[in-house]
Amino acid sequence: MASSRRPTCSVLLLFAVLLSASLLLPSPSIVLAQIGETPIAEEHALQDVCAPLREAQAILASLQPLPNAHLEHKIGSSITPFSSRGWGDGLGWGHEGPLSTTFRLLPRLINTLFSPKTLLSKVPFLGGGGHTPKRGVKIGRARRDKIQSMLGLMEEAEKMGCQEVWAARGKMRMFPPKGVKQDLPAAYNAYKKYLEHSADPESQFMVGFFHATGLGGVEQDQGKALLYYTFAAVQGYRPASMALGYRHWAGIGVKEDCMLALDHYQVAAEKSYQTYLAGPPGGRTLPLTHTRLSDRVGGVYGPHASWASTGANAHRPAIRATMAFARGETEKEILEYYQYHSDRDSHAYTIRLGRLFYLGSVYFSHAGVSAGAEGVGEIPQDFRKAREYFLKVARVFWPVDFETDGSVAKWRRVSKEMEDSIKEPAMVAAAFLGRMALRGEGGKPDYRRARLWYERAAELGDREAHNGLGIIHRDGLIVPVDRQKAFHFFQAAASQDLAEAQVQLAKLHLDRGEIMQASAYLEVALRHGATFEAFHLLGKIHAANAKTGTRPGMCGVAVAYEKLVAERGNWDEDFVGEADRAWARGEEDKAFVGWSIGAEMGYEAGQNNIAFLLEKGFKLSGSDEPGVDSNGKDRHRALTLWVRSAAQDNVDAMVKVGDYYSDDKAYDRAVAYYQTAADTQTSAMAYWNLGFMYENGQGVPRDWHLAKRFYDLAGETNSEAYLPVILSLIKLYLRSWWIDLRTHGATPGLSLFAPDPNPQIQLSTLDRIKALFTDLTPVPSDERGEYDLDVGYQNEEGLEGEGDDVYEDRSGSGWAQHQHQHQRDRERQQIEDDEVEDLLEDLVLIVVLVGTVGLVWLRSRWAQQEREREERRRREGEAR
């Protein structure tokens, strides 16, 4: 009985314990509610802590310059469609007359000559003399109050424990708005402080940048820079991947490794490419290209002396813009000129205006709209204005889009003369209108209207329209997907050398796994000016071949292609572009830091700009050190950046590095860089420097002839170097003669009439005639010696023969003497035979010559007789 009760009591006891526990503990719903409230409460607490920072960031955004603030000095607000009619039109005069034109230009002339800004700019200390740093600019009270409020809010956020304030403060101190002083040491400390609480990749990259460059007084340590770059790149920060790719490619702080560089650049390029594809149909519009500071002054050595502004490079947009600005031409004047003709119904100029406002630059690529435009001629991009200009031309040919019954309207019937004048501009306008409707530029996307305009332009033969229709059918925009029809449209555009269409064909082949055909189309697209997508797709093909070992030598090509893609597709972190805009606004310190970051990322333009500024003695406003300090720190950094720029095929940079080594008496290195630049056959300066080195025997043995040769090549490479080359040659000749006199001929000088280095044998007239028909290569008499009938040819050493075949008879039998006499007889007979043969040849040649002269004489007599007979017949005919 007792044993049967024990389990029952144990069960009851356990049940009582569980019941009491359930009464004491809260319900599961309460526990779950408390668990859910914990992160929410923490999030609210975090938001409350960083609320002042959010408010400070809003104020900071309002203090930043407007998007087109850097263009205020280039373009005013007077360029609007159809608004440039002068006073004469308001008074009733026709706008094409000279009086109306005078009244239209008179206000601008008065404003240019007598405006306060123009008058004050003539005073040197008030703004004359070109581009000067704008330091200590006065700011208004309202802006000052905003700055104080922003700084106070950041201090409040810091006291409340918001760690994000350090990252915001670091960025603000590196790239401060107007009215805030740049403080690079404070920026470095702020980023370091933030990394104590976070692994933010942007902050890691910035700390690595400070250690790489030593800006702000930070200890320069390439090992630490590489470490921080690696941390940031692992988290997918694109600039860090580019910096690591460039370091492994150039061997900066690490061993050169093409495959590692390719891995990093592929990551960065793929991110750029995905950003490109995430845009509207056809991909995002490429950013404007970057421009070197040196190009804006005609090159490192100035116009007409630099590689950048001579030869084919003189036609680059950056140089053309520089030369135009030197002549007084500006972007505003170009637009006004186009507007003037557009108002007079010149449809070609109306189309140009639309294109310029669509692309946002007066210099654009002729490889197609997708190739982008140049940053040197930037103007405010305005899709609304562009659409108005295009519609003005298109409506002349197509007054309406749809008929009353809903069908597509045909073009208007016009005279043959008017059709010839409007057909091509209308075709281009329709293609642009289709592109803008397809991509939603200047409004919402309208695929139906895009197809309408594209079909109109394609009917007239426009290549961009065929390419747009191919995109519509490939992607199934308002029509069913039809890749076959898309292929035909792309083929029609590609046959007109449109690079974008050739890339689209390559993509279709890649989708089918046809690598060879795709590669062929991509190579052709590169030759026709493709700037982005073709490089990436072809870079991926080369990278795959390099990694699989199929073509390991293509690693360098793949790195170059992917590097270009990563640099060109800089929509998100465009440090170099922001630096260009800051420089245009007069914010030199911000521009210097931005270009320095770009230089670390491998941008050749950034490296060139920083080296150019350091050489000119530029220094940051917050630095107490001069631009070129006594220890040569900045000079060493400038040389480093010139070397990196030269490694990216900048010929002027190669010559500049040679100049640095020449100044340091390292002539052998100087000659190596000069020779590398000269091997491109494009730099007259490199040829001239080599001539100077050979003339003076610096780094190479003195050689008057090589010096003259290089001076001559300098003149041949650049005709504008005629005067300095002539002066250098005169000095070279005079110097060589003086050295010749001083050394008594030991070092012979140059001769004005130098003898032929390969003198020919003096031949008789008959021999010269024979040389026209035979291979006559006589031996000079001084080499053969004189001939003796009894002995043969004799030279200075005795008898002619192989070795010393002079026999001496020691046996007394006379055998050697008989052998030698027999040999002389044979030689005498051979000479007589040769003379007979030569005589026969002479007779044959004389007969051939006489026969030729006779035939020529007979032909002339026959022709004369024919002319006489013709003249006789003509006279007889006239007599009848």
C-alpha positions in Angstrom: 0.0 0.0 0.0 2.8 2.4 1.0 4.7 1.6 -2.2 1.6 2.4 -4.3 1.2 5.8 -2.7 4.8 7.0 -3.4 4.4 7.6 -7.1 1.1 9.2 -6.6 2.5 11.7 -4.0 5.5 12.4 -6.3 3.2 13.3 -9.2 1.1 15.5 -7.0 4.2 17.2 -5.7 5.5 17.9 -9.2 2.1 19.2 -10.3 2.0 21.6 -7.3 5.5 22.9 -8.2 4.6 23.6 -11.8 1.3 25.3 -10.8 3.1 27.6 -8.4 5.7 28.4 -11.0 3.0 29.2 -13.5 1.4 31.6 -11.0 4.7 33.3 -10.2 6.1 33.7 -13.7 4.5 36.1 -16.2 2.5 34.7 -19.1 4.2 33.9 -22.4 2.4 36.7 -24.2 3.8 39.1 -21.7 7.3 37.7 -22.1 7.1 37.9 -25.9 5.8 41.5 -25.6 8.8 42.4 -23.5 11.2 40.7 -25.9 9.7 42.6 -28.8 9.8 45.9 -27.0 13.5 45.7 -26.2 15.0 46.4 -29.7 12.2 48.9 -30.4 13.1 50.8 -27.3 16.8 50.7 -28.2 16.0 51.9 -31.7 13.9 54.8 -30.2 16.7 55.6 -27.8 19.3 55.6 -30.7 17.0 57.8 -32.8 16.7 60.2 -29.9 20.5 60.2 -29.4 21.2 60.9 -33.0 18.3 63.3 -33.6 20.5 66.4 -33.3 22.9 64.9 -35.9 20.0 64.3 -38.4 19.1 68.0 -38.0 22.7 69.1 -38.4 23.0 67.0 -41.6 19.9 68.7 -43.0 21.5 72.1 -42.3 24.8 70.9 -43.9 22.9 69.8 -47.0 21.4 73.3 -47.3 24.9 74.8 -47.0 26.2 72.8 -50.0 26.5 74.6 -53.4 23.8 74.1 -56.0 24.4 71.5 -58.6 25.2 74.1 -61.3 27.0 76.6 -59.1 30.3 75.8 -60.8 28.8 76.9 -64.1 27.6 80.4 -63.1 30.7 82.0 -64.6 30.1 80.2 -67.9 26.4 80.3 -68.6 23.9 82.9 -67.7 20.1 82.6 -67.8 19.6 84.3 -71.1 19.8 81.2 -73.3 16.2 79.9 -73.6 14.5 78.5 -76.6 13.2 81.1 -79.1 13.9 84.0 -76.8 16.8 85.8 -78.4 14.8 88.1 -80.7 16.1 91.6 -80.4 14.5 95.0 -79.9 13.9 95.3 -83.6 11.3 92.5 -83.6 9.4 94.3 -80.9 9.3 97.5 -83.0 8.1 95.5 -86.0 11.3 95.1 -88.0 12.3 91.8 -89.4 14.8 89.9 -87.2 17.2 89.2 -90.1 18.1 92.8 -90.8 21.3 94.5 -89.7 19.4 97.1 -87.6 17.6 94.4 -85.6 20.9 92.5 -85.2 22.6 95.7 -83.9 19.8 96.3 -81.3 20.0 92.7 -80.3 23.7 92.8 -79.6 23.8 96.3 -78.2 22.6 95.4 -74.6 25.3 92.7 -74.3 28.0 95.1 -75.6 27.0 97.7 -73.0 26.9 95.1 -70.2 30.3 93.7 -71.2 32.0 97.1 -71.4 30.5 99.0 -68.6 29.2 96.5 -66.0 30.6 97.0 -62.5 32.0 93.4 -62.5 33.9 94.1 -65.7 35.3 97.4 -64.5 36.4 96.0 -61.1 38.0 93.0 -62.8 40.4 95.5 -64.5 41.8 96.4 -61.1 44.6 93.9 -60.3 43.9 93.5 -56.6 40.1 93.3 -57.1 40.0 90.2 -59.3 42.1 90.7 -62.4 44.8 88.4 -63.5 43.0 85.1 -64.0 42.0 82.4 -61.7 43.2 83.2 -58.1 42.4 81.3 -54.9 39.3 82.5 -53.1 40.4 82.5 -49.5 38.8 84.3 -46.7 35.6 84.9 -48.6 33.0 86.8 -46.6 29.8 85.1 -45.8 26.4 86.5 -44.8 25.0 86.6 -41.3 22.3 84.0 -42.1 24.8 81.5 -43.4 27.0 82.1 -40.4 24.1 81.4 -38.1 23.4 78.2 -39.9 27.0 77.1 -39.5 26.9 77.8 -35.8 23.7 76.0 -35.4 25.0 73.0 -37.3 28.2 72.8 -35.2 26.2 73.2 -32.0 23.9 70.3 -33.0 26.9 68.1 -33.7 28.3 68.9 -30.3 25.0 68.0 -28.7 24.8 64.7 -30.6 28.3 63.9 -29.4 27.4 64.6 -25.8 24.3 62.4 -26.1 26.5 59.5 -27.2 25.8 59.4 -31.0 28.8 57.8 -32.5 27.8 58.5 -36.1 28.6 62.2 -35.5 32.3 61.3 -35.9 31.9 60.1 -39.5 29.8 63.2 -40.4 32.3 65.5 -38.8 35.2 63.8 -40.6 33.5 64.3 -44.0 32.6 67.8 -43.2 36.2 68.7 -42.2 37.6 67.2 -45.4 35.0 68.7 -47.7 33.6 71.7 -45.8 30.9 74.0 -47.2 31.6 77.7 -47.7 32.2 79.4 -44.4 33.7 76.3 -42.7 37.5 75.9 -42.5 39.1 72.7 -43.9 40.8 70.8 -41.1 42.4 67.6 -42.3 44.0 66.6 -38.9 40.5 66.9 -37.3 39.0 64.8 -40.1 41.5 62.1 -39.6 40.9 62.0 -35.8 37.2 62.0 -36.4 37.4 59.0 -38.7 39.7 57.1 -36.3 37.3 57.8 -33.4 34.4 56.5 -35.4 36.3 53.3 -36.2 36.6 52.6 -32.5 32.8 51.9 -32.5 32.1 50.9 -36.1 33.6 49.1 -39.1 32.3 51.7 -41.6 34.1 51.0 -44.9 34.1 54.7 -46.0 35.8 55.7 -42.8 38.3 52.8 -43.2 39.1 54.0 -46.7 39.6 57.6 -45.6 42.0 56.6 -42.8 43.9 54.5 -45.3 44.0 57.5 -47.6 45.6 59.7 -44.9 48.3 57.1 -44.2 49.0 56.7 -47.9 49.4 60.4 -48.6 50.5 61.9 -45.3 48.1 64.8 -45.6 47.1 66.6 -42.5 50.4 65.7 -40.8 49.5 62.1 -40.5 52.3 59.6 -40.5 52.8 58.2 -44.0 52.6 54.4 -43.7 51.9 52.4 -46.8 51.4 49.2 -44.7 48.6 50.8 -42.7 47.1 52.3 -45.9 47.0 48.8 -47.5 45.5 47.3 -44.3 42.6 49.9 -44.1 42.0 49.7 -47.9 41.7 45.9 -47.5 39.2 46.2 -44.7 37.1 48.6 -46.7 37.3 46.5 -49.9 36.2 43.3 -48.1 33.0 45.1 -47.3 32.4 46.0 -50.9 33.5 49.7 -50.9 34.2 50.4 -54.6 36.9 53.1 -54.2 38.8 50.8 -51.9 38.7 48.0 -54.5 40.0 50.4 -57.1 42.8 51.6 -54.8 43.9 48.0 -54.1 43.7 47.1 -57.8 45.9 50.0 -58.7 48.4 49.2 -56.0 48.8 45.6 -57.1 49.0 46.7 -60.7 51.6 49.4 -60.1 53.4 47.7 -57.3 52.9 50.4 -54.6 53.6 49.0 -51.2 53.1 45.4 -52.6 54.6 43.2 -55.2 53.2 43.6 -58.6 50.5 41.0 -59.2 48.4 41.3 -62.3 45.9 38.6 -61.2 45.3 40.2 -57.9 44.9 43.6 -59.5 42.4 42.0 -62.0 40.4 40.6 -59.1 40.0 43.9 -57.4 39.3 45.8 -60.6 36.7 43.3 -61.7 34.8 43.8 -58.4 34.8 47.6 -58.9 33.9 47.4 -62.6 31.0 45.0 -62.0 29.5 47.3 -59.4 29.7 50.2 -61.9 28.2 48.0 -64.6 25.3 47.0 -62.4 24.7 50.6 -61.6 24.7 51.3 -65.4 22.1 48.5 -66.0 19.9 49.7 -63.2 19.1 52.8 -65.2 16.6 53.3 -67.9 16.4 51.1 -71.0 19.8 51.3 -72.7 21.6 52.0 -69.5 22.4 55.1 -67.4 23.9 58.2 -69.1 27.6 58.2 -68.6 29.1 61.0 -66.4 31.1 63.7 -68.2 34.7 63.0 -68.7 37.4 64.5 -66.5 39.9 67.1 -67.6 43.5 67.6 -66.5 44.5 71.0 -65.2 47.6 71.0 -67.5 45.3 70.5 -70.5 43.5 73.7 -69.7 46.7 75.7 -70.2 47.8 73.8 -73.3 49.8 71.0 -71.6 52.5 70.7 -69.0 54.9 72.7 -71.2 52.3 75.1 -72.6 50.6 75.2 -75.9 52.4 74.0 -79.0 55.3 72.6 -76.9 53.5 69.9 -75.0 52.6 66.5 -76.3 49.0 67.2 -75.1 48.6 70.0 -77.6 50.5 69.0 -80.7 49.8 66.6 -83.5 46.6 64.7 -83.3 46.2 65.6 -79.7 45.6 69.2 -80.7 42.1 68.2 -81.8 41.1 66.9 -78.4 38.1 68.8 -76.9 40.2 69.9 -73.9 42.8 71.6 -76.1 40.2 73.0 -78.5 38.3 74.5 -75.6 41.6 76.0 -74.2 42.4 77.5 -77.6 38.9 78.8 -78.0 38.9 80.4 -74.6 42.3 82.1 -75.4 40.6 83.6 -78.4 37.8 84.9 -76.2 35.2 82.3 -77.1 33.1 80.9 -74.3 30.3 78.3 -74.0 27.8 81.1 -73.6 28.9 82.7 -76.9 28.7 79.4 -78.7 25.1 78.9 -77.5 24.2 82.5 -78.4 25.7 81.9 -81.9 23.6 78.7 -82.4 20.5 80.5 -81.0 20.9 83.3 -83.4 20.8 80.9 -86.4 18.1 78.8 -84.8 15.8 81.9 -84.6 16.4 82.3 -88.3 15.0 78.8 -89.0 18.4 77.1 -89.5 17.3 73.7 -88.4 20.8 72.3 -88.2 21.6 74.8 -85.5 18.4 74.0 -83.7 19.3 70.4 -83.6 22.8 71.3 -82.2 21.3 73.3 -79.4 19.0 70.4 -78.5 21.9 68.0 -78.5 24.1 70.3 -76.3 21.3 70.8 -73.7 20.6 67.0 -73.8 24.2 66.0 -73.1 25.1 68.9 -70.9 28.2 69.9 -72.8 29.3 71.7 -76.0 31.8 68.9 -76.7 30.3 65.5 -77.3 31.5 62.2 -78.7 30.8 61.4 -82.4 30.5 57.7 -81.5 26.9 58.0 -80.5 24.7 59.5 -77.8 25.5 56.7 -75.4 29.2 57.6 -75.5 28.7 60.7 -73.4 30.3 64.1 -73.6 33.3 66.0 -72.3 33.5 67.8 -69.0 35.6 70.6 -70.4 32.6 72.1 -72.2 30.0 71.5 -69.5 26.8 73.5 -69.5 23.6 73.0 -67.4 21.8 69.9 -68.6 18.2 70.7 -69.4 16.0 68.0 -70.9 13.0 70.4 -71.1 14.9 72.8 -73.3 16.3 70.0 -75.4 12.8 68.6 -76.0 11.6 72.0 -77.1 14.4 72.4 -79.7 13.8 68.9 -81.1 10.1 69.4 -81.3 10.6 72.7 -83.1 12.3 70.8 -86.0 10.2 67.6 -85.9 6.9 69.5 -86.1 7.9 71.0 -89.4 7.9 67.4 -90.8 5.3 65.8 -88.6 2.8 68.4 -87.4 0.8 65.9 -85.3 1.5 62.4 -83.9 -1.9 60.8 -84.4 -4.8 61.3 -86.7 -8.3 61.8 -85.5 -9.0 58.0 -86.0 -6.0 57.2 -83.8 -3.7 56.0 -86.5 -0.1 57.3 -86.7 0.2 60.5 -88.7 2.4 60.6 -91.8 4.9 63.4 -92.6 3.6 66.5 -94.2 4.0 66.9 -97.9 6.4 69.7 -98.7 8.3 70.9 -101.7 11.3 69.0 -102.8 13.7 71.8 -101.8 12.2 72.1 -98.3 12.2 68.3 -97.9 15.9 68.2 -98.7 16.6 70.9 -96.1 14.5 69.5 -93.3 14.8 65.8 -93.8 18.0 65.1 -92.0 17.4 67.5 -89.1 14.0 66.1 -88.6 15.4 62.5 -88.6 17.9 63.4 -85.8 15.2 65.2 -83.8 12.8 62.3 -84.0 15.5 59.9 -82.9 16.3 62.1 -79.8 12.6 62.5 -79.0 12.2 58.7 -79.1 15.2 58.2 -76.8 13.9 60.8 -74.3 10.4 59.1 -74.3 11.9 55.7 -73.9 14.1 56.7 -71.0 11.7 59.1 -69.3 14.1 62.1 -69.7 12.2 65.3 -69.2 9.0 63.5 -68.2 7.6 60.0 -67.6 8.6 57.1 -69.8 6.2 56.7 -72.7 7.1 53.5 -74.7 4.2 54.0 -77.2 5.4 57.5 -78.1 9.1 56.3 -78.1 8.2 53.6 -80.6 6.4 56.2 -82.7 9.3 58.6 -82.9 11.8 55.8 -83.4 9.9 54.4 -86.3 9.7 57.8 -88.0 13.4 58.3 -87.7 14.2 54.8 -88.7 12.1 55.2 -91.9 14.5 58.0 -92.8 17.5 55.9 -92.0 18.7 57.0 -88.6 21.0 54.6 -86.8 20.1 55.6 -83.3 16.5 54.9 -84.1 17.2 51.4 -85.4 19.2 50.8 -82.2 16.3 52.1 -80.0 13.8 49.9 -81.8 16.1 46.9 -81.2 16.0 47.7 -77.5 12.2 47.9 -77.5 11.8 44.5 -79.2 14.5 42.8 -77.2 13.2 43.9 -73.8 9.5 43.6 -74.8 8.6 47.3 -74.1 4.9 47.7 -75.2 5.6 44.9 -77.8 6.1 41.2 -77.4 9.7 40.1 -76.9 11.2 39.3 -80.3 14.9 38.8 -80.3 15.1 38.0 -84.0 13.5 41.3 -84.9 15.7 43.1 -82.4 18.8 41.4 -84.0 17.8 42.9 -87.4 17.3 46.4 -86.0 20.7 46.2 -84.2 22.3 44.9 -87.4 20.9 47.9 -89.4 22.3 50.3 -86.8 25.7 48.5 -86.6 26.1 48.6 -90.4 26.2 52.4 -90.0 29.1 52.1 -87.5 27.1 52.8 -84.3 29.2 51.4 -81.5 26.2 50.9 -79.1 24.4 48.7 -81.7 27.5 46.6 -82.2 27.7 46.1 -78.4 24.0 45.0 -78.4 24.8 42.4 -81.1 27.7 41.2 -79.0 25.4 40.8 -76.0 23.0 38.7 -78.1 25.8 36.4 -79.1 27.0 36.2 -75.5 23.6 35.0 -74.4 23.9 32.2 -76.9 27.4 31.4 -75.7 29.0 32.5 -79.0 32.2 34.0 -77.5 34.2 34.4 -80.8 31.4 36.3 -82.6 30.8 38.5 -79.5 34.5 39.3 -79.3 34.6 40.4 -82.9 31.6 42.8 -82.5 33.1 44.2 -79.3 36.5 44.8 -81.0 34.7 46.7 -83.8 32.7 48.7 -81.2 36.0 49.8 -79.5 37.3 51.0 -82.9 34.1 53.0 -83.4 34.4 54.8 -80.1 32.6 52.6 -77.5 33.6 53.9 -74.0 32.0 51.7 -71.4 30.0 48.6 -72.0 32.2 47.1 -74.7 35.3 47.5 -72.4 33.6 45.6 -69.6 32.3 42.7 -71.7 35.5 42.3 -73.5 37.4 42.7 -70.2 35.4 39.8 -68.8 36.3 37.6 -71.7 40.0 38.4 -71.5 39.9 37.9 -67.7 38.3 34.5 -68.1 41.0 33.5 -70.6 43.7 34.8 -68.3 42.4 32.9 -65.2 41.8 29.6 -67.0 45.3 29.8 -68.5 43.9 29.8 -72.1 45.6 33.1 -72.8 47.6 34.2 -69.7 49.1 37.1 -71.5 45.7 38.9 -71.6 45.7 39.7 -67.9 47.2 43.1 -68.5 44.6 43.9 -71.2 41.8 42.8 -68.9 43.1 45.0 -66.1 43.3 48.0 -68.4 39.8 47.5 -69.6 38.2 46.9 -66.2 40.1 49.9 -64.8 38.7 52.1 -67.5 35.2 50.8 -66.7 35.5 51.4 -63.0 36.8 54.9 -63.5 34.2 55.8 -66.2 31.2 54.5 -64.3 31.7 56.7 -61.3 28.1 57.7 -60.6 28.2 57.1 -56.8 31.7 58.0 -55.5 32.9 60.6 -58.1 35.8 62.2 -56.1 37.6 63.5 -59.2 34.4 64.9 -60.7 33.5 66.7 -57.5 37.1 68.0 -57.4 36.7 69.4 -60.9 33.5 71.2 -59.9 35.1 72.5 -56.7 38.0 74.0 -58.6 35.5 75.7 -61.0 33.8 77.2 -58.0 37.1 78.5 -56.6 37.3 75.9 -53.7 40.9 74.9 -54.4 41.5 73.1 -51.1 38.5 70.8 -51.6 39.6 70.2 -55.2 43.1 69.3 -54.0 41.9 66.7 -51.6 39.4 65.2 -54.1 42.1 64.9 -56.7 44.4 63.3 -54.1 41.8 60.6 -53.4 41.4 60.1 -57.1 45.1 59.7 -57.5 45.1 57.0 -54.8 42.3 55.2 -56.7 44.4 55.2 -59.9 42.9 58.1 -61.8 45.6 59.4 -64.1 43.9 62.8 -64.2 44.1 63.1 -60.4 47.7 62.2 -60.4 48.5 64.6 -63.1 46.6 67.4 -61.4 48.2 67.0 -58.0 51.7 66.8 -59.5 51.0 69.9 -61.6 49.7 71.9 -58.6 52.7 70.8 -56.4 55.1 71.8 -59.0 53.5 75.3 -59.2 53.9 75.6 -55.4 50.3 75.0 -54.3 49.7 74.6 -50.6 46.6 74.0 -48.6 45.3 77.0 -46.7 45.4 75.1 -43.4 49.0 74.1 -43.8 51.9 76.2 -42.5 54.4 74.5 -44.7 55.2 76.1 -48.1 54.2 74.4 -51.2 57.7 73.2 -51.9 59.3 72.9 -48.4 63.0 72.9 -47.6 63.2 69.2 -47.2 61.8 68.6 -50.7 58.8 66.6 -49.4 56.4 68.1 -51.9 58.9 67.8 -54.7 59.4 64.2 -53.9 55.6 63.7 -53.9 55.3 65.5 -57.2 57.9 63.3 -58.7 56.1 60.2 -57.4 52.9 61.3 -59.0 54.6 62.3 -62.3 56.1 58.8 -62.4 52.6 57.2 -61.8 51.1 59.4 -64.5 53.9 58.5 -66.9 53.3 54.8 -66.2 49.7 55.4 -67.6 51.1 56.5 -70.9 51.1 60.3 -70.4 54.0 61.3 -72.6 54.3 64.8 -71.1 54.7 63.1 -67.7 57.5 60.9 -69.0 59.4 64.0 -70.2 58.7 65.7 -66.9 60.1 62.8 -64.9 63.2 63.0 -67.2 63.5 66.6 -66.3 63.4 65.8 -62.6 66.1 63.2 -62.9 68.2 65.5 -65.1 68.0 68.2 -62.4 69.2 65.7 -59.8 72.2 64.7 -62.1 70.7 61.2 -62.6 71.3 61.5 -66.3 71.0 57.8 -67.0 67.5 57.7 -65.7 66.6 60.9 -67.4 67.8 59.5 -70.8 65.7 56.4 -70.2 62.5 58.4 -69.7 63.3 60.7 -72.6 63.9 57.7 -74.8 60.6 56.1 -73.7 58.7 59.2 -74.6 60.6 59.5 -77.9 59.7 56.0 -78.8 56.0 57.1 -79.0 57.1 59.3 -81.9 54.7 62.0 -80.7 56.8 64.3 -78.5 59.1 66.9 -80.0 60.2 67.9 -76.5 61.5 64.3 -75.9 63.4 64.4 -79.1 64.9 67.8 -78.3 65.9 66.7 -74.8 67.6 63.6 -76.2 69.5 65.8 -78.7 70.6 68.0 -75.8 71.8 64.9 -73.8 73.8 63.6 -76.7 75.3 67.0 -77.4 76.5 67.4 -73.9 77.3 63.8 -73.2 75.0 63.5 -70.2 74.0 59.9 -69.5 75.2 58.9 -73.0 78.5 59.3 -74.9 78.8 62.6 -76.7 77.7 62.1 -80.3 77.3 65.1 -82.6 75.6 63.1 -85.3 73.0 61.5 -82.9 72.4 65.0 -81.4 71.7 66.4 -84.8 69.4 63.5 -85.7 67.3 64.0 -82.6 67.1 67.8 -83.2 65.9 67.1 -86.7 63.3 64.6 -85.4 62.0 67.3 -83.1 61.5 69.6 -86.0 59.8 66.9 -88.1 57.5 65.9 -85.2 56.3 69.4 -84.6 56.6 72.0 -87.3 56.0 74.8 -84.8 59.4 73.9 -83.2 61.2 75.2 -86.3 62.8 78.2 -84.6 64.2 76.5 -81.5 65.4 73.5 -83.6 67.3 75.8 -86.0 68.9 77.7 -83.1 69.9 74.4 -81.4 71.4 73.1 -84.7 73.4 76.3 -85.1 74.7 76.0 -81.6 75.5 72.3 -82.2 77.5 73.0 -85.3 79.5 75.9 -83.7 80.2 73.9 -80.6 81.3 70.8 -82.6 83.7 73.0 -84.6 85.1 74.6 -81.5 85.7 71.3 -79.9 87.4 70.1 -83.1 89.8 73.1 -83.0 90.6 72.6 -79.3 91.3 68.9 -79.6 93.3 69.4 -82.9 90.9 67.0 -84.7 90.8 64.3 -82.1 87.1 65.0 -81.7 86.0 65.9 -85.2 83.1 68.3 -85.6 80.2 68.2 -87.9 80.6 69.0 -91.6 78.2 71.1 -93.5 78.6 68.8 -96.5 79.3 65.5 -94.8 80.6 62.8 -97.2 78.5 59.8 -97.9 79.2 57.2 -95.2 79.0 54.5 -97.9 81.0 55.9 -100.8 80.4 54.5 -104.2 83.1 53.5 -106.6 83.8 56.1 -109.3 82.6 54.5 -112.5 82.9 55.5 -116.1 79.9 56.4 -118.1 79.9 53.0 -119.8 80.0 51.3 -116.3 77.1 53.4 -115.1 75.0 52.4 -118.1 76.0 48.8 -117.5 75.0 49.1 -113.9 71.4 49.8 -115.0 71.1 46.3 -116.4 73.6 44.2 -114.4 74.6 43.8 -110.8 77.9 45.7 -110.9 79.6 45.6 -107.6 83.3 46.3 -108.2 85.8 46.1 -105.5 87.6 49.4 -104.6 91.1 49.6 -105.9 92.5 50.4 -102.5 91.2 47.1 -101.2 92.3 45.0 -104.2 95.8 46.5 -104.5 97.6 46.7 -107.8 97.6 44.0 -110.4 100.8 42.6 -111.9 100.7 40.3 -114.8 103.5 38.2 -113.4 102.3 38.2 -109.8 98.6 39.0 -109.7 96.9 41.4 -107.3 99.1 42.7 -104.6 98.0 44.3 -101.3 100.1 45.8 -98.6 100.9 42.4 -97.2 102.1 40.8 -100.4 100.4 38.3 -102.8 96.7 37.9 -102.8 95.2 34.6 -101.9 93.6 32.6 -99.1 95.8 32.8 -96.2 99.5 33.0 -97.0 99.6 30.7 -100.0 103.2 31.6 -101.0 105.1 28.5 -101.7 108.8 28.1 -100.9 110.6 25.2 -102.6 112.8 23.6 -100.0 113.2 20.2 -101.8 115.3 21.6 -104.7 113.1 19.8 -107.3 111.3 23.0 -108.4 107.8 21.5 -107.9 106.4 24.4 -106.0 107.8 26.9 -108.5 106.1 25.0 -111.4 102.8 24.9 -109.4 102.9 28.6 -108.7 103.8 29.4 -112.4 100.9 27.2 -113.5 98.5 29.1 -111.2 99.7 32.5 -112.6 99.0 31.3 -116.1 95.5 30.2 -115.2 94.8 33.6 -113.6 96.2 35.4 -116.7 93.9 33.3 -118.9 90.9 34.0 -116.7 91.5 37.7 -116.8 91.8 37.6 -120.6 88.5 35.6 -120.8 86.9 38.2 -118.5 88.0 41.0 -120.7 86.5 39.3 -123.7 83.3 38.7 -121.9 83.2 42.3 -120.7 83.8 43.5 -124.3 80.9 41.3 -125.5 78.7 42.7 -122.8 79.7 46.2 -123.8 78.8 45.5 -127.4 75.5 44.0 -126.5 74.6 47.0 -124.4 75.7 49.4 -127.1 73.5 47.5 -129.6 70.5 47.6 -127.1 71.0 51.3 -126.5 71.3 52.1 -130.3 68.2 49.9 -131.0 66.2 51.7 -128.2 67.2 55.1 -129.5 66.3 54.0 -133.1 62.9 52.7 -132.0 62.2 55.9 -130.2 63.2 57.9 -133.3 61.1 55.7 -135.6 58.1 56.1 -133.2 58.5 59.9 -133.2 58.7 59.9 -137.0 55.6 57.7 -137.2 53.7 60.0 -134.9 54.8 63.1 -136.8 53.6 61.5 -140.1 50.3 60.6 -138.5 49.8 64.2 -137.4 50.7 65.5 -140.8 48.1 63.1 -142.4 45.4 64.2 -139.9 46.2 67.8 -140.6 46.0 67.2 -144.4 42.7 65.5 -144.1 41.3 68.2 -141.9 42.3 70.8 -144.4 40.8 68.9 -147.3 37.6 68.6 -145.3 37.5 72.3 -144.7 38.1 73.0 -148.3 35.1 70.9 -149.4 
